[in-house]
Amino acid sequence: MGTNSQRSNFKPEVDLNAPARSDDGRATPNVSVKGLKENWQKWSSEHQESQKLNPFSHDTRQNVVALHRGQDDYGSPQQGSLTEKRGKEAHTHISREVQKLCEVIRDIGQHDGDGREDHRNRITVEFGKLFEHYVAISNTLVGILLRARKQGLVDFEGEMLWQGKDDHVVITLLE
């Protein structure tokens, strides 16, 4: 063992710019308190700004202009937001489901060409038969049928269709 004067002259050969190593040899990041503080302040400032635009936030929102019914952007998500992106993805997914439903109706339905002008080459299928075929594709048949009816692609009687009870309801493909 050496004296205190010998210990103070000891200078380990360490590269201060190299990443620190753990006992098993993996590199561990060097993180400074100043860097953590700056990142936290940046996140905090961005979060405060986003909360000013959030209608459910309890922060005071002097910068926000409230939209009213009848204005163009009322009821729609903010441009470029994740909500807008999710909404577009959901719309695309539902559109594909509706198109798939129409293809299934074309494949398994019967042509109703009775010669009348309002029934030219329409394709019809009973709900029970459609349910049996479509259940292997998706479990949301009734919801997709309602969406397709709202878009004017299919028609059927009643507000809602129930398996078993409405198996003989005729669904007509309008396109």
Z-matrix of the N, CA and C atoms (Angstrom, degrees):
N
C 1 1.429
C 2 1.508 1 110.58
N 3 1.255 2 116.82 1 144.02
C 4 1.448 3 119.48 2 -177.09
C 5 1.511 4 111.15 3 -101.88
N 6 1.302 5 113.85 4 178.63
C 7 1.454 6 119.77 5 178.97
C 8 1.513 7 109.66 6 -87.00
N 9 1.318 8 116.41 7 172.72
C 10 1.465 9 121.28 8 179.86
C 11 1.511 10 111.73 9 -59.63
N 12 1.347 11 116.70 10 -35.40
C 13 1.462 12 118.93 11 -179.23
C 14 1.517 13 110.60 12 -68.31
N 15 1.329 14 117.49 13 -33.24
C 16 1.462 15 119.85 14 178.01
C 17 1.524 16 110.96 15 -70.77
N 18 1.334 17 117.67 16 -37.68
C 19 1.480 18 121.01 17 -179.41
C 20 1.518 19 111.73 18 -67.66
N 21 1.313 20 118.99 19 -35.80
C 22 1.459 21 121.00 20 -177.15
C 23 1.531 22 111.82 21 -70.42
N 24 1.322 23 117.65 22 -22.45
C 25 1.454 24 120.87 23 177.86
C 26 1.525 25 112.34 24 -82.78
N 27 1.326 26 117.71 25 -8.33
C 28 1.462 27 122.08 26 -177.84
C 29 1.530 28 109.91 27 -72.11
N 30 1.330 29 115.62 28 123.50
C 31 1.467 30 120.47 29 178.32
C 32 1.522 31 108.09 30 -127.15
N 33 1.342 32 117.27 31 109.14
C 34 1.464 33 118.87 32 -179.19
C 35 1.522 34 110.47 33 -69.20
N 36 1.322 35 115.64 34 149.17
C 37 1.457 36 120.35 35 178.92
C 38 1.526 37 108.16 36 -88.80
N 39 1.325 38 116.39 37 93.66
C 40 1.459 39 122.47 38 -177.30
C 41 1.516 40 108.31 39 -128.61
N 42 1.318 41 115.48 40 130.70
C 43 1.465 42 120.58 41 175.15
C 44 1.523 43 107.41 42 -85.13
N 45 1.315 44 117.71 43 112.63
C 46 1.460 45 121.93 44 -176.16
C 47 1.530 46 112.31 45 -70.60
N 48 1.312 47 118.07 46 -18.84
C 49 1.466 48 120.65 47 179.55
C 50 1.520 49 112.92 48 -89.30
N 51 1.321 50 117.90 49 -12.57
C 52 1.468 51 121.63 50 -179.40
C 53 1.523 52 109.02 51 -78.98
N 54 1.353 53 117.14 52 148.00
C 55 1.458 54 118.72 53 177.99
C 56 1.517 55 110.82 54 -66.31
N 57 1.325 56 115.16 55 146.96
C 58 1.457 57 120.05 56 178.76
C 59 1.512 58 108.62 57 -68.09
N 60 1.329 59 116.54 58 151.24
C 61 1.463 60 121.62 59 -179.50
C 62 1.520 61 109.11 60 -115.94
N 63 1.314 62 115.44 61 140.78
C 64 1.466 63 119.75 62 175.83
C 65 1.517 64 108.60 63 -87.24
N 66 1.333 65 116.63 64 178.94
C 67 1.462 66 121.16 65 -177.68
C 68 1.520 67 112.38 66 -60.61
N 69 1.336 68 117.85 67 -31.90
C 70 1.463 69 119.91 68 -177.97
C 71 1.530 70 112.42 69 -90.11
N 72 1.326 71 118.60 70 5.72
C 73 1.450 72 121.78 71 173.97
C 74 1.523 73 115.08 72 94.89
N 75 1.335 74 117.90 73 -6.38
C 76 1.463 75 119.72 74 179.61
C 77 1.521 76 110.31 75 -75.40
N 78 1.318 77 115.06 76 146.30
C 79 1.460 78 119.61 77 178.97
C 80 1.524 79 109.23 78 -76.54
N 81 1.310 80 117.74 79 139.38
C 82 1.461 81 122.31 80 174.95
C 83 1.519 82 107.20 81 -118.79
N 84 1.301 83 117.68 82 140.62
C 85 1.467 84 119.38 83 -176.41
C 86 1.521 85 111.90 84 -71.21
N 87 1.323 86 115.13 85 144.33
C 88 1.454 87 120.97 86 172.12
C 89 1.516 88 106.42 87 -89.60
N 90 1.303 89 117.37 88 118.21
C 91 1.450 90 121.77 89 -178.66
C 92 1.513 91 107.73 90 -120.76
N 93 1.309 92 114.54 91 126.64
C 94 1.455 93 117.73 92 179.25
C 95 1.518 94 109.71 93 -92.94
N 96 1.287 95 115.10 94 154.56
C 97 1.464 96 120.58 95 177.76
C 98 1.516 97 109.47 96 -65.11
N 99 1.312 98 116.62 97 -36.09
C 100 1.464 99 120.72 98 179.93
C 101 1.535 100 109.89 99 -63.60
N 102 1.347 101 117.42 100 -42.39
C 103 1.457 102 120.92 101 179.06
C 104 1.523 103 111.72 102 -65.11
N 105 1.328 104 116.56 103 -41.27
C 106 1.473 105 120.01 104 177.32
C 107 1.522 106 110.85 105 -62.56
N 108 1.320 107 116.00 106 -42.28
C 109 1.462 108 120.85 107 -178.99
C 110 1.529 109 110.40 108 -64.25
N 111 1.327 110 117.00 109 -43.22
C 112 1.471 111 120.63 110 179.72
C 113 1.531 112 111.13 111 -64.14
N 114 1.340 113 116.58 112 -43.21
C 115 1.467 114 120.04 113 177.89
C 116 1.521 115 111.21 114 -62.80
N 117 1.321 116 116.88 115 -41.27
C 118 1.465 117 120.51 116 179.59
C 119 1.525 118 110.30 117 -64.69
N 120 1.311 119 117.48 118 -43.39
C 121 1.471 120 120.98 119 179.52
C 122 1.526 121 110.77 120 -63.07
N 123 1.322 122 116.31 121 -40.73
C 124 1.462 123 120.60 122 178.65
C 125 1.534 124 110.25 123 -62.76
N 126 1.341 125 116.76 124 -47.87
C 127 1.460 126 120.54 125 178.86
C 128 1.518 127 110.76 126 -61.39
N 129 1.320 128 116.53 127 -43.35
C 130 1.455 129 121.51 128 -178.66
C 131 1.531 130 111.32 129 -61.52
N 132 1.310 131 116.88 130 -44.25
C 133 1.474 132 120.84 131 179.15
C 134 1.529 133 111.05 132 -63.91
N 135 1.330 134 116.67 133 -44.02
C 136 1.475 135 120.19 134 178.54
C 137 1.527 136 111.10 135 -63.36
N 138 1.320 137 116.08 136 -40.00
C 139 1.464 138 120.38 137 179.94
C 140 1.531 139 110.86 138 -65.89
N 141 1.316 140 117.24 139 -42.07
C 142 1.460 141 120.37 140 178.65
C 143 1.526 142 110.76 141 -62.00
N 144 1.323 143 117.13 142 -40.69
C 145 1.465 144 120.59 143 178.00
C 146 1.528 145 111.38 144 -64.88
N 147 1.332 146 116.87 145 -41.77
C 148 1.466 147 119.03 146 179.84
C 149 1.526 148 110.97 147 -68.30
N 150 1.334 149 118.10 148 -32.10
C 151 1.454 150 120.57 149 178.62
C 152 1.525 151 112.40 150 -70.24
N 153 1.316 152 117.02 151 -23.65
C 154 1.467 153 119.75 152 175.76
C 155 1.517 154 111.02 153 -66.16
N 156 1.342 155 116.40 154 -26.63
C 157 1.464 156 120.71 155 179.36
C 158 1.525 157 112.43 156 -93.31
N 159 1.306 158 118.02 157 -7.94
C 160 1.458 159 122.75 158 -177.67
C 161 1.526 160 109.49 159 -83.27
N 162 1.340 161 117.78 160 117.06
C 163 1.464 162 119.22 161 -177.50
C 164 1.528 163 112.91 162 -69.06
N 165 1.330 164 118.60 163 -15.33
C 166 1.456 165 121.89 164 -178.59
C 167 1.528 166 112.49 165 -96.84
N 168 1.318 167 117.13 166 -1.67
C 169 1.452 168 121.75 167 179.91
C 170 1.525 169 109.30 168 -78.02
N 171 1.317 170 116.25 169 148.08
C 172 1.457 171 120.65 170 179.02
C 173 1.522 172 111.54 171 -92.52
N 174 1.335 173 117.12 172 3.88
C 175 1.457 174 120.25 173 177.02
C 176 1.523 175 109.15 174 -67.41
N 177 1.313 176 115.76 175 155.96
C 178 1.462 177 118.26 176 174.06
C 179 1.520 178 107.57 177 -73.83
N 180 1.321 179 115.95 178 132.31
C 181 1.464 180 120.86 179 -173.56
C 182 1.529 181 109.35 180 -118.33
N 183 1.324 182 116.53 181 75.51
C 184 1.448 183 118.70 182 179.39
C 185 1.529 184 112.09 183 -75.10
N 186 1.334 185 117.56 184 -26.88
C 187 1.465 186 121.32 185 -175.58
C 188 1.523 187 113.05 186 -81.89
N 189 1.321 188 118.62 187 -12.62
C 190 1.453 189 121.36 188 -172.98
C 191 1.523 190 110.29 189 -92.11
N 192 1.320 191 114.82 190 132.14
C 193 1.454 192 120.75 191 174.27
C 194 1.523 193 106.32 192 -97.86
N 195 1.316 194 116.46 193 118.77
C 196 1.467 195 120.36 194 -177.65
C 197 1.524 196 109.78 195 -73.35
N 198 1.331 197 115.90 196 132.78
C 199 1.452 198 121.12 197 177.10
C 200 1.520 199 109.56 198 -84.62
N 201 1.305 200 115.67 199 148.65
C 202 1.456 201 121.37 200 179.45
C 203 1.514 202 109.56 201 -120.99
N 204 1.331 203 116.14 202 159.29
C 205 1.466 204 120.46 203 179.10
C 206 1.516 205 110.34 204 -53.13
N 207 1.315 206 113.42 205 140.31
C 208 1.459 207 119.34 206 179.80
C 209 1.520 208 113.12 207 96.99
N 210 1.329 209 117.99 208 -20.59
C 211 1.459 210 119.57 209 177.47
C 212 1.522 211 109.28 210 -75.99
N 213 1.319 212 115.98 211 155.49
C 214 1.466 213 121.43 212 -173.66
C 215 1.518 214 113.75 213 -57.94
N 216 1.326 215 118.89 214 -46.29
C 217 1.460 216 121.85 215 -174.25
C 218 1.521 217 113.66 216 -90.60
N 219 1.331 218 118.42 217 2.40
C 220 1.466 219 120.74 218 -177.93
C 221 1.528 220 109.92 219 -64.46
N 222 1.312 221 116.77 220 129.43
C 223 1.455 222 121.62 221 177.36
C 224 1.511 223 114.38 222 82.62
N 225 1.331 224 118.55 223 4.70
C 226 1.465 225 120.34 224 176.97
C 227 1.520 226 109.39 225 -116.60
N 228 1.324 227 115.00 226 152.81
C 229 1.471 228 118.12 227 -179.20
C 230 1.521 229 111.60 228 -69.70
N 231 1.305 230 114.35 229 161.32
C 232 1.464 231 121.10 230 179.75
C 233 1.525 232 109.69 231 -64.21
N 234 1.320 233 117.12 232 138.20
C 235 1.458 234 122.38 233 -179.78
C 236 1.520 235 110.60 234 -56.30
N 237 1.342 236 116.03 235 130.50
C 238 1.454 237 121.38 236 176.52
C 239 1.522 238 114.75 237 81.87
N 240 1.329 239 118.06 238 1.48
C 241 1.468 240 120.28 239 -178.16
C 242 1.526 241 110.75 240 -81.03
N 243 1.320 242 115.60 241 164.59
C 244 1.463 243 120.61 242 176.18
C 245 1.521 244 110.74 243 -63.86
N 246 1.328 245 116.95 244 -33.01
C 247 1.458 246 120.73 245 178.46
C 248 1.522 247 110.40 246 -62.78
N 249 1.326 248 116.98 247 -42.80
C 250 1.461 249 120.78 248 177.67
C 251 1.530 250 110.32 249 -62.95
N 252 1.317 251 116.90 250 -42.60
C 253 1.464 252 121.75 251 179.87
C 254 1.532 253 110.70 252 -62.48
N 255 1.336 254 116.27 253 -46.68
C 256 1.468 255 120.07 254 179.21
C 257 1.523 256 111.39 255 -61.94
N 258 1.329 257 116.63 256 -40.39
C 259 1.461 258 120.88 257 179.05
C 260 1.515 259 111.99 258 -62.29
N 261 1.317 260 116.89 259 -42.08
C 262 1.466 261 120.67 260 178.21
C 263 1.522 262 111.26 261 -65.86
N 264 1.342 263 116.49 262 -40.75
C 265 1.470 264 119.87 263 178.00
C 266 1.526 265 110.79 264 -64.13
N 267 1.329 266 117.24 265 -40.69
C 268 1.467 267 120.87 266 179.27
C 269 1.525 268 110.22 267 -65.62
N 270 1.322 269 117.31 268 -41.53
C 271 1.466 270 121.10 269 178.37
C 272 1.531 271 110.74 270 -61.10
N 273 1.313 272 116.67 271 -43.29
C 274 1.465 273 121.29 272 178.70
C 275 1.526 274 110.78 273 -63.12
N 276 1.329 275 116.55 274 -43.02
C 277 1.463 276 121.10 275 -180.00
C 278 1.537 277 110.76 276 -63.06
N 279 1.316 278 117.39 277 -45.83
C 280 1.470 279 121.04 278 179.95
C 281 1.522 280 110.35 279 -64.47
N 282 1.316 281 117.81 280 -39.45
C 283 1.472 282 120.61 281 178.54
C 284 1.524 283 110.83 282 -61.19
N 285 1.334 284 116.67 283 -41.17
C 286 1.468 285 119.81 284 177.06
C 287 1.523 286 111.21 285 -64.26
N 288 1.320 287 117.40 286 -40.60
C 289 1.467 288 121.70 287 178.46
C 290 1.531 289 110.74 288 -62.63
N 291 1.322 290 117.50 289 -42.41
C 292 1.471 291 121.25 290 179.49
C 293 1.525 292 109.93 291 -64.29
N 294 1.335 293 117.26 292 -42.98
C 295 1.464 294 120.18 293 178.63
C 296 1.535 295 111.12 294 -63.80
N 297 1.336 296 116.61 295 -39.96
C 298 1.454 297 120.54 296 177.91
C 299 1.531 298 110.46 297 -62.94
N 300 1.336 299 117.05 298 -40.57
C 301 1.463 300 121.47 299 177.63
C 302 1.523 301 110.51 300 -61.33
N 303 1.318 302 117.52 301 -44.65
C 304 1.466 303 121.27 302 179.28
C 305 1.534 304 110.63 303 -61.86
N 306 1.330 305 118.01 304 -39.19
C 307 1.467 306 121.21 305 177.48
C 308 1.525 307 111.20 306 -63.85
N 309 1.335 308 117.27 307 -41.09
C 310 1.463 309 120.66 308 178.79
C 311 1.523 310 110.02 309 -64.52
N 312 1.322 311 117.35 310 -42.05
C 313 1.469 312 120.32 311 178.45
C 314 1.526 313 110.07 312 -62.50
N 315 1.342 314 117.41 313 -40.90
C 316 1.468 315 120.70 314 177.47
C 317 1.528 316 111.02 315 -61.68
N 318 1.339 317 116.27 316 -40.46
C 319 1.460 318 120.74 317 -176.86
C 320 1.523 319 113.11 318 -70.01
N 321 1.326 320 117.68 319 -42.18
C 322 1.467 321 119.43 320 -173.09
C 323 1.520 322 113.33 321 -103.59
N 324 1.331 323 117.94 322 -9.43
C 325 1.460 324 121.00 323 -176.25
C 326 1.518 325 112.98 324 -80.68
N 327 1.335 326 114.14 325 172.16
C 328 1.458 327 121.93 326 178.19
C 329 1.520 328 108.79 327 -109.90
N 330 1.345 329 115.69 328 140.28
C 331 1.463 330 120.07 329 177.15
C 332 1.515 331 108.85 330 -74.54
N 333 1.315 332 115.63 331 131.63
C 334 1.458 333 122.25 332 -178.69
C 335 1.528 334 107.82 333 -108.55
N 336 1.311 335 116.43 334 70.78
C 337 1.463 336 121.01 335 -179.69
C 338 1.513 337 111.19 336 -97.70
N 339 1.330 338 116.02 337 71.63
C 340 1.455 339 119.24 338 -176.86
C 341 1.528 340 112.86 339 -85.96
N 342 1.324 341 116.98 340 4.02
C 343 1.455 342 120.22 341 174.77
C 344 1.517 343 114.45 342 92.73
N 345 1.299 344 118.14 343 -19.70
C 346 1.466 345 118.97 344 178.91
C 347 1.528 346 108.87 345 -70.62
N 348 1.317 347 114.94 346 146.67
C 349 1.456 348 119.28 347 -174.77
C 350 1.530 349 112.34 348 -65.39
N 351 1.337 350 118.04 349 -35.10
C 352 1.459 351 119.36 350 -178.01
C 353 1.526 352 112.78 351 -81.11
N 354 1.329 353 118.58 352 -3.91
C 355 1.471 354 121.66 353 179.88
C 356 1.526 355 111.54 354 -124.26
N 357 1.326 356 118.77 355 28.65
C 358 1.466 357 121.57 356 -177.77
C 359 1.512 358 111.46 357 -62.66
N 360 1.318 359 116.25 358 120.37
C 361 1.465 360 123.61 359 172.17
C 362 1.521 361 114.38 360 43.62
N 363 1.291 362 116.87 361 40.62
C 364 1.457 363 119.59 362 174.70
C 365 1.517 364 108.51 363 -83.32
N 366 1.307 365 114.97 364 149.57
C 367 1.457 366 120.82 365 -179.50
C 368 1.528 367 107.44 366 -106.37
N 369 1.341 368 115.94 367 131.66
C 370 1.462 369 120.64 368 -179.88
C 371 1.523 370 110.04 369 -124.63
N 372 1.322 371 114.99 370 154.00
C 373 1.458 372 121.94 371 176.34
C 374 1.529 373 107.56 372 -153.05
N 375 1.326 374 116.05 373 145.56
C 376 1.457 375 119.40 374 175.92
C 377 1.521 376 109.25 375 -78.74
N 378 1.329 377 115.30 376 147.47
C 379 1.464 378 120.96 377 -177.21
C 380 1.528 379 112.09 378 -58.49
N 381 1.326 380 117.95 379 -40.58
C 382 1.466 381 121.18 380 -179.35
C 383 1.519 382 112.11 381 -60.22
N 384 1.333 383 116.37 382 -45.28
C 385 1.470 384 120.78 383 179.40
C 386 1.534 385 110.28 384 -65.49
N 387 1.333 386 116.35 385 -43.14
C 388 1.462 387 120.53 386 178.98
C 389 1.530 388 110.41 387 -63.15
N 390 1.328 389 116.02 388 -41.23
C 391 1.466 390 119.85 389 -179.59
C 392 1.522 391 110.81 390 -61.53
N 393 1.323 392 117.21 391 -43.82
C 394 1.466 393 120.47 392 -179.50
C 395 1.525 394 111.90 393 -62.13
N 396 1.327 395 117.45 394 -38.70
C 397 1.466 396 120.45 395 -179.57
C 398 1.530 397 111.82 396 -78.05
N 399 1.314 398 116.86 397 -39.64
C 400 1.462 399 120.50 398 -171.74
C 401 1.523 400 112.87 399 -80.92
N 402 1.339 401 118.36 400 -21.50
C 403 1.455 402 120.21 401 -176.86
C 404 1.526 403 111.65 402 -62.35
N 405 1.322 404 118.26 403 -26.21
C 406 1.465 405 121.29 404 176.55
C 407 1.523 406 111.18 405 -73.98
N 408 1.325 407 117.99 406 -21.05
C 409 1.468 408 122.23 407 -179.16
C 410 1.524 409 110.66 408 -89.53
N 411 1.331 410 115.98 409 -47.07
C 412 1.463 411 120.30 410 -175.64
C 413 1.519 412 109.80 411 -155.50
N 414 1.319 413 116.43 412 153.42
C 415 1.457 414 120.51 413 178.05
C 416 1.524 415 112.14 414 -98.10
N 417 1.313 416 117.57 415 14.64
C 418 1.460 417 121.70 416 -176.06
C 419 1.524 418 112.11 417 -117.54
N 420 1.319 419 117.18 418 36.20
C 421 1.456 420 121.33 419 -174.69
C 422 1.522 421 112.56 420 -56.84
N 423 1.330 422 117.86 421 -49.29
C 424 1.465 423 120.09 422 -174.66
C 425 1.533 424 110.18 423 -63.66
N 426 1.313 425 117.82 424 -42.29
C 427 1.468 426 120.39 425 178.42
C 428 1.521 427 111.95 426 -62.70
N 429 1.317 428 116.89 427 -40.70
C 430 1.468 429 120.67 428 179.09
C 431 1.527 430 109.67 429 -68.84
N 432 1.341 431 118.07 430 -38.28
C 433 1.467 432 121.12 431 176.29
C 434 1.527 433 111.02 432 -61.44
N 435 1.327 434 116.74 433 -42.72
C 436 1.468 435 119.87 434 178.48
C 437 1.526 436 111.02 435 -63.10
N 438 1.321 437 116.72 436 -40.85
C 439 1.466 438 120.76 437 178.30
C 440 1.527 439 110.48 438 -64.93
N 441 1.349 440 116.51 439 -42.78
C 442 1.465 441 120.25 440 179.86
C 443 1.527 442 110.56 441 -64.68
N 444 1.336 443 117.44 442 -37.06
C 445 1.465 444 119.95 443 177.64
C 446 1.522 445 109.98 444 -66.85
N 447 1.314 446 117.73 445 -39.86
C 448 1.468 447 121.61 446 178.13
C 449 1.534 448 110.75 447 -61.73
N 450 1.330 449 116.66 448 -33.66
C 451 1.467 450 121.27 449 178.82
C 452 1.519 451 112.23 450 -83.68
N 453 1.341 452 118.02 451 -2.78
C 454 1.460 453 121.42 452 178.08
C 455 1.519 454 114.22 453 79.65
N 456 1.332 455 117.74 454 22.27
C 457 1.458 456 120.83 455 -178.30
C 458 1.524 457 112.70 456 -94.38
N 459 1.331 458 117.81 457 -29.45
C 460 1.460 459 121.90 458 178.78
C 461 1.523 460 108.76 459 -134.62
N 462 1.336 461 115.05 460 164.44
C 463 1.459 462 120.07 461 176.37
C 464 1.523 463 108.49 462 -142.84
N 465 1.311 464 116.23 463 145.25
C 466 1.463 465 123.03 464 174.69
C 467 1.512 466 107.82 465 -159.17
N 468 1.330 467 115.94 466 160.47
C 469 1.454 468 120.89 467 -179.35
C 470 1.511 469 110.33 468 -82.83
N 471 1.327 470 115.77 469 148.72
C 472 1.457 471 121.88 470 176.62
C 473 1.512 472 112.34 471 93.21
N 474 1.339 473 113.63 472 163.78
C 475 1.460 474 120.13 473 179.72
C 476 1.522 475 111.92 474 -83.48
N 477 1.338 476 116.49 475 -35.57
C 478 1.453 477 122.14 476 -174.17
C 479 1.515 478 108.70 477 -140.89
N 480 1.319 479 116.84 478 151.19
C 481 1.458 480 121.52 479 177.48
C 482 1.526 481 109.22 480 -113.59
N 483 1.339 482 115.34 481 135.34
C 484 1.455 483 121.60 482 -179.23
C 485 1.517 484 109.34 483 -120.01
N 486 1.333 485 115.85 484 134.74
C 487 1.459 486 120.44 485 178.79
C 488 1.526 487 109.01 486 -62.47
N 489 1.332 488 116.58 487 136.76
C 490 1.462 489 122.05 488 -178.95
C 491 1.514 490 111.14 489 89.31
N 492 1.304 491 117.85 490 -60.83
C 493 1.467 492 122.69 491 -178.01
C 494 1.529 493 111.55 492 -67.21
N 495 1.320 494 117.90 493 -41.18
C 496 1.466 495 122.34 494 -174.01
C 497 1.524 496 112.78 495 -110.01
N 498 1.334 497 118.50 496 24.54
C 499 1.464 498 121.20 497 -177.26
C 500 1.521 499 113.23 498 -60.13
N 501 1.348 500 118.55 499 -25.49
C 502 1.463 501 120.99 500 -177.23
C 503 1.537 502 113.05 501 -98.32
N 504 1.321 503 118.04 502 6.09
C 505 1.462 504 121.05 503 176.37
C 506 1.529 505 107.62 504 -69.89
N 507 1.331 506 115.70 505 131.88
C 508 1.454 507 121.35 506 -178.55
C 509 1.532 508 110.16 507 -87.50
N 510 1.321 509 115.07 508 128.83
C 511 1.465 510 121.75 509 176.40
C 512 1.516 511 106.87 510 -106.23
N 513 1.326 512 116.83 511 127.45
C 514 1.447 513 122.60 512 -176.87
C 515 1.515 514 110.07 513 -111.00
N 516 1.324 515 116.57 514 127.41
C 517 1.471 516 122.16 515 175.12
C 518 1.516 517 107.19 516 -82.25
N 519 1.331 518 118.00 517 120.55
C 520 1.458 519 122.60 518 -173.30
C 521 1.508 520 114.34 519 -91.00
N 522 1.298 521 119.39 520 -18.55
C 523 1.471 522 119.94 521 -175.43
C 524 1.495 523 113.01 522 -81.09
